[in-house]
């Protein structure tokens, strides 16, 4: 199956191009889909993605940011470039003199692990960044499926947070004689993950639809990073929360 974007309504269409004879009509708007334009667009997207991959292989966050910014100037409406810049966050602003975890984009989610360390203004700033930042809104406006983009974005930053701040934390992962007990990670991380999910749900600053998407995204990310072992986490979560997590993603847009 091939993923085609309707050149009239921008909806994604799954179709086997080998079986298409004559014109392809969009099932959503009924207009003819320009396959030549799709082919050119796909070729350009692949070229841009290869450039992004090459840039991301570099270790210096300043170089990465500068080169992504140059690529953005060349292709201001490339979703791939905008997403790369979104996920890169402010790593290029890191300082050897002052430790600031907020240069790491996924650290925004620490609001739900340690909410008490943030004042009201900072909490609101983080929520705004997670739901309505200019870069995020740009990505959403460029996406042919905004709801799916938001889900995947939340899953990706959740996976990064779990990797860096849960699996990478001696506070949550037990270490004996320098050896971390990774086989029991799903057990050790059930509590902080439950805390994060519950705090997302109980937040009064996030719209309900965003809450549900972020909760479910973090739940999925937990499974992705921990071999789908939900047994300990599900024991920690109450029935109402599990019902929300097992429902389909809500539509935000």
C-alpha distance (Angstrom), angle and dihedral (degrees) to the residues before:
residue distance angle dihedral
X1 . . .
X2 3.80 . .
X3 3.79 126.5 .
X4 3.81 109.2 -131.5
X5 3.80 127.9 179.8
X6 3.80 117.1 -141.8
X7 3.79 107.8 -119.8
X8 3.81 90.4 -146.7
X9 3.82 106.6 43.8
X10 3.85 100.9 13.7
X11 3.81 93.4 -128.3
X12 3.82 117.9 148.3
X13 3.79 114.7 -113.2
X14 3.81 125.0 -165.0
X15 3.80 108.6 -148.5
X16 3.80 140.0 151.9
X17 3.81 101.4 -122.8
X18 3.81 91.9 -164.0
X19 3.80 88.9 67.3
X20 3.81 96.3 46.6
X21 3.79 112.2 109.8
X22 3.79 117.4 -175.0
X23 3.78 119.3 -22.3
X24 3.81 123.6 3.1
X25 3.79 113.0 -137.5
X26 3.80 121.4 -155.0
X27 3.83 110.8 -117.6
X28 3.81 89.6 -147.7
X29 3.81 105.1 49.3
X30 3.80 101.7 10.4
X31 3.80 95.0 -127.7
X32 3.80 125.5 131.0
X33 3.81 112.9 -93.6
X34 3.81 114.7 -130.7
X35 3.82 101.4 -131.1
X36 3.82 93.6 -178.3
X37 3.80 90.2 56.9
X38 3.81 89.4 47.8
X39 3.80 91.5 52.5
X40 3.81 92.0 50.4
X41 3.80 91.0 46.5
X42 3.82 93.0 49.3
X43 3.80 91.1 48.7
X44 3.82 91.2 52.1
X45 3.82 91.9 46.5
X46 3.81 90.8 52.6
X47 3.80 90.4 49.7
X48 3.81 91.6 50.0
X49 3.81 92.2 47.1
X50 3.80 91.3 52.4
X51 3.81 89.1 53.2
X52 3.82 90.6 49.2
X53 3.82 91.4 49.8
X54 3.80 89.9 51.5
X55 3.81 91.6 49.1
X56 3.81 93.5 48.1
X57 3.81 90.7 54.1
X58 3.80 88.4 68.9
X59 3.79 116.3 94.6
X60 3.79 102.7 -147.1
X61 3.84 110.0 88.4
X62 3.81 90.6 -155.9
X63 3.80 91.8 56.5
X64 3.81 90.5 44.8
X65 3.80 92.3 51.4
X66 3.80 94.0 45.5
X67 3.80 93.5 48.9
X68 3.80 93.1 45.2
X69 3.80 88.6 49.5
X70 3.81 90.2 52.0
X71 3.80 89.4 49.6
X72 3.80 88.7 50.0
X73 3.80 89.5 55.0
X74 3.81 89.2 53.9
X75 3.81 94.3 43.5
X76 3.83 108.6 22.7
X77 3.80 92.8 166.7
X78 3.79 97.9 49.2
X79 3.80 110.2 121.9
X80 3.80 90.8 -159.8
X81 3.81 91.9 57.2
X82 3.80 93.3 45.3
X83 3.81 91.4 49.1
X84 3.81 92.3 49.0
X85 3.81 90.3 52.4
X86 3.81 91.1 45.6
X87 3.80 93.1 53.6
X88 3.80 93.0 41.8
X89 3.78 88.8 63.0
X90 3.80 115.4 175.8
X91 3.79 99.7 -35.2
X92 3.80 88.6 128.9
X93 3.82 87.9 65.7
X94 3.80 95.6 57.3
X95 3.78 116.2 129.3
X96 3.79 131.7 -152.7
X97 3.81 88.4 -148.1
X98 3.79 99.3 54.7
X99 3.80 129.0 34.4
X100 3.80 110.6 -134.0
X101 3.80 116.8 167.9
X102 3.79 90.7 -172.4
X103 3.80 90.5 79.7
X104 3.84 83.2 73.4
X105 3.79 104.9 79.3
X106 3.81 97.7 -147.3
X107 3.82 90.5 55.0
X108 3.81 86.2 83.2
X109 3.81 85.5 82.4
X110 3.80 90.5 64.4
X111 3.79 84.8 82.6
X112 3.80 86.5 79.2
X113 3.80 95.9 44.1
X114 3.81 97.4 46.7
X115 3.82 105.9 15.1
X116 3.79 93.8 158.3
X117 3.81 94.0 67.6
X118 3.82 91.7 64.7
X119 3.79 126.6 74.3
X120 3.80 122.1 -136.2
X121 3.81 95.3 -94.8
X122 3.79 92.6 49.8
X123 3.80 91.6 48.1
X124 3.79 91.0 53.0
X125 3.80 90.5 46.8
X126 3.81 90.8 53.4
X127 3.81 93.3 47.6
X128 3.80 89.7 50.3
X129 3.80 90.0 51.1
X130 3.81 91.9 49.7
X131 3.79 96.3 47.5
X132 3.78 111.7 20.4
X133 3.80 113.2 18.9
X134 3.83 115.5 143.3
X135 3.81 91.2 -117.1
X136 3.80 92.9 50.1
X137 3.79 91.7 47.1
X138 3.80 89.4 49.6
X139 3.80 90.0 53.8
X140 3.79 91.7 48.0
X141 3.80 91.7 49.8
X142 3.82 90.6 51.8
X143 3.80 95.7 45.9
X144 3.79 119.7 96.5
X145 3.82 86.9 -149.0
X146 3.84 109.0 35.1
X147 3.81 94.5 177.5
X148 3.78 92.0 53.7
X149 3.81 91.8 46.2
X150 3.81 91.7 53.3
X151 3.81 91.5 49.5
X152 3.79 93.6 49.3
X153 3.80 91.8 44.9
X154 3.80 92.1 52.5
X155 3.80 91.6 46.0
X156 3.80 91.4 50.8
X157 3.81 96.3 49.7
X158 3.82 89.2 44.2
X159 3.80 91.0 53.9
X160 3.78 90.2 49.3
X161 3.80 91.6 48.9
X162 3.81 91.9 49.9
X163 3.80 90.8 48.6
X164 3.81 96.0 48.1
X165 3.78 106.4 29.6
X166 3.80 105.2 26.6
X167 3.80 108.0 27.4
X168 3.79 88.5 32.7
X169 3.80 94.7 49.8
X170 3.80 123.6 96.1
X171 3.80 86.4 -159.4
X172 3.81 91.4 69.0
X173 3.80 103.4 20.3
X174 3.79 111.8 64.7
X175 3.77 117.5 -131.2
X176 3.81 126.2 -164.2
X177 3.82 118.9 -169.5
X178 3.79 89.2 -18.4
X179 3.81 94.3 -51.1
X180 3.82 117.7 117.7
X181 3.80 116.3 -143.2
X182 3.81 95.9 -129.5
X183 3.81 94.0 163.9
X184 3.80 89.1 68.1
X185 3.80 95.0 45.9
X186 3.81 94.1 114.5
X187 3.82 88.6 56.1
X188 3.80 96.3 45.0
X189 3.80 94.3 45.4
X190 3.80 97.0 45.1
X191 3.81 92.5 88.7
X192 3.84 99.5 49.0
X193 3.81 90.0 42.7
X194 3.79 91.8 51.2
X195 3.79 88.5 48.9
X196 3.81 91.7 52.0
X197 3.80 94.1 47.7
X198 3.81 93.1 46.8
X199 3.80 92.8 47.3
X200 3.80 90.7 51.3
X201 3.79 89.8 52.7
X202 3.80 93.9 45.6
X203 3.81 94.8 47.7
X204 3.79 111.9 117.3
X205 3.80 92.4 -161.8
X206 3.81 99.9 65.5
X207 3.79 126.4 77.0
X208 3.82 110.7 -112.4
X209 3.80 94.9 -117.5
X210 3.81 91.4 52.4
X211 3.81 89.5 47.0
X212 3.78 92.7 55.9
X213 3.79 93.3 47.0
X214 3.81 92.7 49.2
X215 3.81 93.2 44.8
X216 3.78 92.8 51.0
X217 3.80 92.2 42.7
X218 3.81 91.3 55.0
X219 3.81 90.3 46.8
X220 3.81 90.9 52.2
X221 3.81 91.3 45.4
X222 3.82 89.5 53.8
X223 3.80 89.6 56.2
X224 3.80 92.5 44.6
X225 3.80 92.0 54.3
X226 3.81 97.1 38.5
X227 3.80 104.0 45.4
X228 3.82 92.9 -98.6
X229 3.80 91.5 -68.8
X230 3.80 100.9 152.8
X231 3.81 96.3 154.0
X232 3.82 97.8 105.4
X233 3.80 94.7 36.1
X234 3.80 93.0 51.3
X235 3.81 89.3 53.1
X236 3.81 88.9 55.4
X237 3.81 95.1 49.7
X238 3.79 123.8 78.5
X239 3.80 122.8 -123.0
X240 3.81 95.9 -104.4
X241 3.79 92.2 52.5
X242 3.80 92.2 47.6
X243 3.80 89.9 51.7
X244 3.81 90.6 55.8
X245 3.80 91.6 46.1
X246 3.79 92.9 50.8
X247 3.80 94.5 47.7
X248 3.79 121.4 92.4
X249 3.78 117.6 -86.0
X250 3.82 110.3 -85.5
X251 3.79 119.7 -119.4
X252 3.80 110.9 -108.6
X253 3.79 99.0 176.4
